[in-house]
Amino acid sequence: MSTALVCYYSKTGNTEKMAIRIAEALRKNGLAADLKKVESMDASDLLKYDCLVFGSPTYYGTMAWPLKKLLDESVTFHGKLKGRVGGAFASSGNIAGGNETTVLDILNALLIHGMVVQGQSRGDHYGPVAIGRPDERSVKSCERYAANLAALTKKLFP
Ligand SMILES: Cc1cc2nc3c(=O)[nH]c(=O)nc-3n(C[C@H](O)[C@H](O)[C@H](O)COP(=O)(O)O)c2cc1C
């Protein structure tokens, strides 16, 4: 079975709610998905997965430092994630508060790792976003995103 990781940082629970929905939907769509807080991870754990999805609250328009720290530590095996499926999601406080720039900053790191990143033709184009606590629209976006990532992962890692 193809494997996936949903790794997130969340201080007040909003990003965590998105992470839970994404992990559940990945499982529903046939992946063996682990859900982990970024603080509990060692960067080398990332090597175990076919699909890696990272979530963060928006802090000053970008990802929170614990996630940035993990990604920076992954330089020790730079190149080894080449070809794996990557994704990102974010929760911000405000509508134009930088959730998309947060998602794009995470995806930037994944692209530099050589990972495969899929955009979304409908809804949240770069990856799911929420304003604070995820509402019904955001939950649906998380579920649709996870279904797309699962389909791609199963294709690349049957
Ligand atoms: C240090 C800090 C910086 C923040 N910066 C932004 C920001 O630039 N734009 C924004 O819309 N919200 C900002 N917020 C609000 C959080 O992104 C928002 O409350 C988010 O839903 C928190 O997610 P969490 O519950 O997963 O911790 C900031 C919050 C903190 C604590």
The ligand as an SDF file (V2000), in Angstrom:
LIG
                    3D

 31 33  0  0  0  0  0  0  0  0999 V2000
    2.9040   34.8610   15.3980 C   0  0  0  0  0  0  0  0  0  0  0  0
    1.6150   34.9060   14.6230 C   0  0  0  0  0  0  0  0  0  0  0  0
    1.6150   35.4670   13.3620 C   0  0  0  0  0  0  0  0  0  0  0  0
    0.4510   35.4840   12.6120 C   0  0  0  0  0  0  0  0  0  0  0  0
    0.4820   36.0360   11.3740 N   0  0  0  0  0  0  0  0  0  0  0  0
   -0.6510   36.0650   10.6200 C   0  0  0  0  0  0  0  0  0  0  0  0
   -0.6390   36.6480    9.3180 C   0  0  0  0  0  0  0  0  0  0  0  0
    0.3780   37.1050    8.8040 O   0  0  0  0  0  0  0  0  0  0  0  0
   -1.8110   36.6640    8.6360 N   0  0  0  0  0  0  0  0  0  0  0  0
   -2.9800   36.1460    9.1430 C   0  0  0  0  0  0  0  0  0  0  0  0
   -4.0080   36.1980    8.4790 O   0  0  0  0  0  0  0  0  0  0  0  0
   -3.0030   35.5580   10.3710 N   0  0  0  0  0  0  0  0  0  0  0  0
   -1.8770   35.4970   11.1210 C   0  0  0  0  0  0  0  0  0  0  0  0
   -1.8900   34.8970   12.3450 N   0  0  0  0  0  0  0  0  0  0  0  0
   -3.1110   34.1800   12.7720 C   0  0  0  0  0  0  0  0  0  0  0  0
   -3.0220   32.6550   12.5250 C   0  0  0  0  0  0  0  0  0  0  0  0
   -2.5310   32.3520   11.2400 O   0  0  0  0  0  0  0  0  0  0  0  0
   -4.4050   32.0090   12.6720 C   0  0  0  0  0  0  0  0  0  0  0  0
   -4.9480   32.2910   13.9380 O   0  0  0  0  0  0  0  0  0  0  0  0
   -4.4000   30.5180   12.4280 C   0  0  0  0  0  0  0  0  0  0  0  0
   -5.7280   30.0590   12.2340 O   0  0  0  0  0  0  0  0  0  0  0  0
   -3.7980   29.7580   13.6050 C   0  0  0  0  0  0  0  0  0  0  0  0
   -3.7150   28.3820   13.2950 O   0  0  0  0  0  0  0  0  0  0  0  0
   -3.6270   27.2530   14.4210 P   0  0  0  0  0  0  0  0  0  0  0  0
   -4.9370   27.2760   15.1860 O   0  0  0  0  0  0  0  0  0  0  0  0
   -3.4270   25.9920   13.6710 O   0  0  0  0  0  0  0  0  0  0  0  0
   -2.4720   27.5980   15.3230 O   0  0  0  0  0  0  0  0  0  0  0  0
   -0.7440   34.8980   13.1210 C   0  0  0  0  0  0  0  0  0  0  0  0
   -0.7330   34.3320   14.4140 C   0  0  0  0  0  0  0  0  0  0  0  0
    0.4320   34.3330   15.1580 C   0  0  0  0  0  0  0  0  0  0  0  0
    0.4210   33.7050   16.5340 C   0  0  0  0  0  0  0  0  0  0  0  0
  1  2  1  0
  2  3  1  0
  2 30  2  0
  3  4  2  0
  4  5  1  0
  4 28  1  0
  5  6  2  0
  6  7  1  0
  6 13  1  0
  7  8  2  0
  7  9  1  0
  9 10  1  0
 10 11  2  0
 10 12  1  0
 12 13  2  0
 13 14  1  0
 14 15  1  0
 14 28  1  0
 15 16  1  0
 16 17  1  0
 16 18  1  0
 18 19  1  0
 18 20  1  0
 20 21  1  0
 20 22  1  0
 22 23  1  0
 23 24  1  0
 24 25  2  0
 24 26  1  0
 24 27  1  0
 28 29  2  0
 29 30  1  0
 30 31  1  0
M  END
$$$$
